[in-house]
Amino acid sequence: MNAVFQAFVEDEGGAVTVDWVVLTAAIVGLAIFVIFLVRGGAGALATKISNTLANSITVGTTGG
């Protein structure tokens, strides 16, 4: 029984998996943070572009 427990304690196979899970969670968290950070500025820029295009471009009608 002691040998089985000792082998379990010395096995590092699961430690690599935990490292990858933590690293992946950190990357996903950072990506979500960046999306929320950029979202407001991108929305404001889209509104400015839309307003500029709506005010500066006129489409004429031809006959009818």
Secondary structure, DSSP 4 states (H G I P E B T S, - for coil): -HHHHHHHHH--HHHHHHHHHHHHHHHHHHHHHHHHHHHHHHHHHHHHHHHHHHHH--------
